[in-house]
Amino acid sequence: MRQSIQALVMFAALLTTSVVFAQDTTINFDAWPKPTLPKEVVFAADTYTIDPNHTSFAFTVQHMMISNVPGEFDKFDGQIIYSPTDLANSKADVTIDVSSINTRVDRRDADLKGPNFFDAAKFPTITFVSTKFTPGAITGNLTMKGVTKEITIPVTISGPVKTMMGGNAIGITGSVTINRQDYGINYNKTLDQGGLAVANDVLITISIEADQK
């Protein structure tokens, strides 16, 4: 009988201790340190110089309402600051030499350089300075014949990739249509049957390869 009473007392003491221990060891998950998630990797924007051997600034304009005449500029330079993860700080700055216009017809080129069109003697360059990069477009100020207008060029940006020389390179391709009269290039002739000898809309096509320097 005495042994039974002692066993009962020990069981009661053990039960009491277990309850107290359970109360004292309640887990407070709010007090645990929160896990730190890794931040998105952001690559610094790099500077790329336009490669003239793998770049073209071309245009196409309708002639006499029946054909499209192509042309391009042979001399230009520019730099692009670009990071695929930092478009907010990406920039482009391009300068084109107007006197390098080339439509494969010397007489026509001379006319385009003259006061009827680009007036290269007075306005020797065309410039584009970007104001915003987005994943599918570049917006910026196009200055031509002393007139500056904001345009947005839908583009595809490729790279960076490693070149055969071991450096990095990017590519930018795109096209946009502008009205030449917006830039003071107004000269034209009316055809006998109606319509214009030279269309006002000009399709600009860019294909840029730029190397990291």
HELIX and SHEET records of a PDB file:
HELIX    1   1 ARG A    2  ASP A   24  1                                  23    
HELIX    2   2 PHE A   29  ALA A   31  5                                   3    
HELIX    3   3 PRO A   52  HIS A   54  5                                   3    
HELIX    4   4 LEU A   87  ASN A   89  5                                   3    
HELIX    5   5 VAL A   98  SER A  100  5                                   3    
HELIX    6   6 ASP A  106  LYS A  113  1                                   8    
HELIX    7   7 ARG A  180  TYR A  183  5                                   4    
SHEET    1   A11 ILE A 101  ASN A 102  0                                        
SHEET    2   A11 SER A  67  PHE A  73 -1                                        
SHEET    3   A11 SER A  56  HIS A  63 -1                                        
SHEET    4   A11 VAL A 198  GLN A 212 -1                                        
SHEET    5   A11 ASP A  46  ILE A  50 -1                                        
SHEET    6   A11 PHE A  76  TYR A  82 -1                                        
SHEET    7   A11 LYS A  91  ASP A  97 -1                                        
SHEET    8   A11 THR A 125  THR A 134 -1                                        
SHEET    9   A11 ALA A 137  MET A 144 -1                                        
SHEET   10   A11 VAL A 147  LYS A 162 -1                                        
SHEET   11   A11 ASN A 168  ASN A 179 -1                                        
END                                                                             
